Amino acid sequence: MTTSEQIRVLCVRKGVSLSELARRINQTPQNFNAKLKRNTVTQDELNHIAKVLDVTYEQYFVLANGEQIK
């Protein structure tokens, strides 16, 4: 699942439209939709999305010994 798909699913589960999410993260719906289509949402934007939707976002590598590289 791409990051854009994850964001779309998250919005459905949280009951928030993509346009409303865009406004909450201080972007125009048009600009945010373009980023979703290109799958170019930045790490900072993902963290902001998590904050405004009151969820946890984690992205990291896990080595065989369990060590996490965040």
C-alpha contacts under 8 A as a table, 3 or more apart, distances in Angstrom:
res1	aa1	res2	aa2	distance
1	M	5	E	6.03
1	M	6	Q	6.60
2	T	5	E	5.14
2	T	6	Q	6.28
2	T	39	N	7.59
3	T	6	Q	4.96
3	T	7	I	6.25
3	T	39	N	6.80
3	T	41	V	7.77
4	S	7	I	5.12
4	S	8	R	6.31
4	S	36	L	5.13
4	S	37	K	7.41
4	S	39	N	5.73
4	S	41	V	7.69
5	E	8	R	5.08
5	E	9	V	6.23
6	Q	9	V	5.17
6	Q	10	L	6.05
7	I	10	L	4.99
7	I	11	C	6.18
8	R	11	C	5.19
8	R	12	V	6.42
8	R	18	L	7.27
9	V	12	V	5.14
9	V	13	R	6.23
10	L	13	R	5.14
10	L	14	K	6.03
11	C	14	K	5.10
11	C	15	G	5.80
11	C	16	V	4.94
11	C	17	S	6.08
11	C	18	L	6.65
11	C	21	L	7.75
12	V	15	G	5.08
12	V	16	V	6.35
12	V	17	S	7.32
13	R	16	V	7.89
14	K	53	L	7.47
16	V	20	E	6.29
16	V	21	L	6.56
17	S	20	E	5.14
17	S	21	L	6.25
18	L	21	L	5.01
18	L	22	A	6.10
18	L	29	P	7.19
18	L	33	N	7.74
19	S	22	A	5.08
19	S	23	R	6.38
19	S	28	T	7.70
19	S	29	P	4.83
20	E	23	R	5.14
20	E	24	R	6.21
20	E	29	P	7.74
21	L	24	R	5.00
21	L	25	I	6.34
21	L	49	I	7.52
22	A	25	I	5.31
22	A	26	N	6.29
22	A	27	Q	5.04
22	A	28	T	5.91
22	A	29	P	5.24
22	A	32	F	5.90
23	R	26	N	4.95
23	R	27	Q	5.41
23	R	28	T	6.16
23	R	29	P	6.84
24	R	27	Q	7.54
24	R	52	V	6.80
25	I	45	E	7.69
25	I	48	H	6.60
25	I	49	I	6.65
25	I	52	V	7.36
27	Q	31	N	6.57
27	Q	32	F	6.30
28	T	31	N	5.28
28	T	32	F	6.21
29	P	32	F	5.15
29	P	33	N	5.92
30	Q	33	N	5.19
30	Q	34	A	6.23
31	N	34	A	5.16
31	N	35	K	6.40
32	F	35	K	5.07
32	F	36	L	6.30
33	N	36	L	5.02
33	N	37	K	6.21
34	A	37	K	5.07
34	A	38	R	6.22
35	K	38	R	5.11
35	K	39	N	5.64
35	K	40	T	5.09
35	K	41	V	5.77
36	L	39	N	4.76
36	L	40	T	6.52
36	L	41	V	6.67
37	K	40	T	7.95
41	V	45	E	6.25
41	V	46	L	6.89
42	T	45	E	5.11
42	T	46	L	6.29
43	Q	46	L	5.04
43	Q	47	N	6.28
44	D	47	N	5.13
44	D	48	H	6.20
45	E	48	H	4.92
45	E	49	I	6.05
46	L	49	I	5.04
46	L	50	A	6.23
46	L	57	Y	7.34
47	N	50	A	5.11
47	N	51	K	6.26
47	N	57	Y	6.51
48	H	51	K	5.03
48	H	52	V	6.24
49	I	52	V	5.33
49	I	53	L	6.07
50	A	53	L	5.27
50	A	54	D	5.81
50	A	55	V	4.95
50	A	56	T	5.76
50	A	57	Y	5.82
51	K	54	D	5.08
51	K	55	V	6.40
51	K	56	T	7.56
52	V	55	V	7.98
59	Q	70	K	6.62
60	Y	68	Q	6.46
60	Y	69	I	5.50
60	Y	70	K	4.45
61	F	68	Q	5.61
61	F	69	I	5.04
61	F	70	K	6.55
62	V	65	N	7.95
62	V	66	G	5.77
62	V	67	E	5.63
62	V	68	Q	4.49
62	V	69	I	6.31
63	L	66	G	5.28
63	L	67	E	5.27
63	L	68	Q	6.39
63	L	69	I	7.87
64	A	67	E	7.34
